[in-house]
Amino acid sequence: MIPELGNFALILSLCLAVVLATVPMIGSLNNTPGWVALARPAALGQFTFLLISFACLVNAFLSNDFSVLYVAQNGNSQLPIIYKISAVWGAHEGSLLLWALILGTWTVAVSLFSRKLPAEVLARVLSVMGMVSIGFISFMLFTSNPFDRVFPAPLEGGDLNPLLQDFGLAIHPPMLYMGYVGLSVAFSFAIAALIGGKLDAAWARWSRPWTLIAWVFLTIGITLGSWWAYYELGWGGWWFWDPVENASFMPWLVATALIHSLAVTEKRGAFKRWTVLLALLAFSLSLLGTFLVRSGVLTSVHSFAADPERGLFILVFLCIVIGGSLMLYAWRAPDVSSGGKFDLFCRETLLLGNNVLLVVITAFILLGTLAPLIYDAMGWGKISVGFPWFTAMFVIFTPFLVFIMGMGPLSRWKKQDPGDLARQLRMALLLSIGGGVLLALPLFHQGSASMGLAVALSLWLLSSLLLSLRQRFRYRKGLAGILKDFGARGSGSFYGMIIAHLGIAFFIIGITSVTQFDVEQDIRMSPGQTVELAGHTFRFEGAKAVRGPNYQADQGTIRVFNADGQEVAVLNPEKRTYTVQTRPMTEAGIDAGFLRDIYVSLGETLGNGDWSLRLYYKPLVRWIWLGGILMGIGGLLAAADRRYRMASRPETVAAPATAERLATESHS
Amino acid sequence: MTPKRKKRMTLIGLMLVGVAIAAGFALQAFNENLMFFYTPSEVAAGEAPAGRMIRVGGLVTDGSVKRQSDGLTVQFDVTDNDKTITVQYTGILPDLFREGQGIVAHGRLQQDRLFVAEEVLAKHDENYMPPEVADALKATHDKAVGNTTEQVN
């Protein structure tokens, strides 16, 4: 009964999505306030029914209702409660429902927090979100309904994929989806602005906090995914350039370009068309990612053949969204007035450079991700694009990106004297080149040009951030002035930028250090045997059988000693076999540290108590995720900036002293 | 052309040149990093280049897995039910590696036709058959069926 209720609620939410997508939009076009006013209640209604529907599916999992096909495939009565809940989004149908629910949540959030928005603009924004919602809910109802029944009902469920039975992965998809779907807000604002023909600084100011929050979720989601892959897959990798990862990374890159471009549009009124295009692109890539990954099209073109209905629906939906929005763009964008004028060298140009680089990186990743699909479809053979290519693309462009990042925050809007900037950054340049060369030489270790470059880039970034801070504090009187500044207009953006860019510096050092200096060894070990690796002694104490709630495992014990013979860690990697899906899984033993991780996983048993083991020493690997977290915090600070909350108030604030005003403008 | 316009055109021109150069390098690197997939039959027919990174895939032949005394170097046969090639790999095999299971290996073909793998993939789903492997098996099957049909005719 309850699953039928869920299904019914889903149908009702589709009806409300249709209302939301049409009535307020039409009302806004022919000035019917009554129709426009329908946007808010419709959004709230849609959300309510999606929530009911979602709750019904959660209930089906919690009550082990295996007469529901989706629960029968992905649930199990032995699952711990937290994984019963996360199993709801563990596969295709349920994750679509989560997607739709999150879209409903964002829609309601926009309707609640944008009360200062002109009614017809808000109506259009919500309408566009309703249109996207129609696509998703009908995709679910017509091709992948999570409430489909199965008869006869099996006695026990097929269990959640053991890889997904993990806390990190329980929260990773919702985070990522919050990001993906959050980009629909920027998308809808852009479409609404194109329809209304009013693309101005106010538009940028409205969409900026939303885009920032979506970007924060995306950042945290990707970071969590990478961390999960690292500790759960058992071979110490943290990024594989897998299509699934690329699908989340591409929207992130474009969204990163978008938040920077929005800054220019808000502050200077320039780049309007480009910003709109980025907003359309970012969400299109999210859609492409969700669909291609979830439907399995990227693993093989043939999954279209396996389920032609789903494939066709996806293609049509993508064509409508991407094609439709680009057509609207082509039609309306030429009318948009070009914004503020600027010189050849100024902050605008630097931000443009950053945007171009980010988009170029995205284009190459897209090429690499879709190439196997294209080759297969054209009959050119079955290919895969090697890991090194993606890495090369990233490594080639990043130094330029970081070089620009160092100059951006210090430069002025509109007009910047290159000599002046060079004088400011002279010491930073010397410091970073010096530091880089020092690290590239074989003084502390075997020496590495890549590490030198990474250190140079990070020092460059760091010193430029310090210079920006100094420049800002120069106009704040003493400690009190600085403290007062933390709550001021524009300070969220500024300090957020500092923290997020600092995150990049950590990230670069972490990545380079772990790729250059990690030590890895596959080895056969007998109980009691020791081996030296990266200045540590690893002693294998043998393995014994243990039992978990829904698995059996062999658990190894490895003691790790440092050079002085002191014990630093006892690691217990496991080889698990889950009862239902009967497949082996590696659970790594990790000793985490700020400066290094020691990582051990069990291979296979080789008889006589011998095991093959994989030992890793990973210097600074945590800095990668620390970078991600810092970026997230930075984004949150920027989104919380006071000026977004004052956005609709007319700008009556008396102009502060000229010097201070200039300083504020060039930082925020 | 006004000076302002000229400046803007220079900027756009510079960016276009930069992007074009980058794209050129990227595409060249792209070609070098393409890994083509070959079936054991194609390898046996000498269609696969030696020394270049390629991918091969098929089913691991039952009873073919041999482990050398170091416990880490493994040799096994991979078949598409028509021809068979021998793959050698040093290191820890993925959790789902098993005889009879479909796998894909990345590596290089040696002059002596031994395939030395740098990576062996068995997807984390036991019902999963790598699509290339499924196709290879299907091709063999179709060929076999085709032959029989011809004989009947």
Chai-1 contact restraints between the chains, C-beta under 6 A:
chainA,res_idxA,chainB,res_idxB,connection_type,confidence,min_distance_angstrom,max_distance_angstrom,comment,restraint_id
A,L163,B,H124,contact,1.0,0.0,6.0,A-B,restraint_1
A,S300,B,P131,contact,1.0,0.0,6.0,A-B,restraint_2
A,H302,B,P131,contact,1.0,0.0,6.0,A-B,restraint_3
A,L344,B,K7,contact,1.0,0.0,6.0,A-B,restraint_4
A,L344,B,L11,contact,1.0,0.0,6.0,A-B,restraint_5
A,F364,B,A26,contact,1.0,0.0,6.0,A-B,restraint_6
A,G381,B,F36,contact,1.0,0.0,6.0,A-B,restraint_7
A,K382,B,F37,contact,1.0,0.0,6.0,A-B,restraint_8
A,K382,B,E132,contact,1.0,0.0,6.0,A-B,restraint_9
A,I383,B,L34,contact,1.0,0.0,6.0,A-B,restraint_10
A,I383,B,F36,contact,1.0,0.0,6.0,A-B,restraint_11
A,S384,B,M35,contact,1.0,0.0,6.0,A-B,restraint_12
A,V385,B,N33,contact,1.0,0.0,6.0,A-B,restraint_13
A,G386,B,N33,contact,1.0,0.0,6.0,A-B,restraint_14
A,G386,B,M35,contact,1.0,0.0,6.0,A-B,restraint_15
A,P388,B,N33,contact,1.0,0.0,6.0,A-B,restraint_16
A,W389,B,A29,contact,1.0,0.0,6.0,A-B,restraint_17
A,W389,B,F30,contact,1.0,0.0,6.0,A-B,restraint_18
A,W389,B,N33,contact,1.0,0.0,6.0,A-B,restraint_19
A,A392,B,A29,contact,1.0,0.0,6.0,A-B,restraint_20
A,D522,B,L72,contact,1.0,0.0,6.0,A-B,restraint_21
A,D522,B,G91,contact,1.0,0.0,6.0,A-B,restraint_22
A,D522,B,I92,contact,1.0,0.0,6.0,A-B,restraint_23
A,R524,B,G71,contact,1.0,0.0,6.0,A-B,restraint_24
A,R524,B,L72,contact,1.0,0.0,6.0,A-B,restraint_25
A,R583,B,E126,contact,1.0,0.0,6.0,A-B,restraint_26
A,P584,B,D95,contact,1.0,0.0,6.0,A-B,restraint_27
A,M585,B,D95,contact,1.0,0.0,6.0,A-B,restraint_28
A,T586,B,D95,contact,1.0,0.0,6.0,A-B,restraint_29
A,G603,B,I92,contact,1.0,0.0,6.0,A-B,restraint_30
A,L606,B,G71,contact,1.0,0.0,6.0,A-B,restraint_31
A,S612,B,G71,contact,1.0,0.0,6.0,A-B,restraint_32
A,S612,B,L72,contact,1.0,0.0,6.0,A-B,restraint_33
A,S612,B,I92,contact,1.0,0.0,6.0,A-B,restraint_34
A,R614,B,I92,contact,1.0,0.0,6.0,A-B,restraint_35
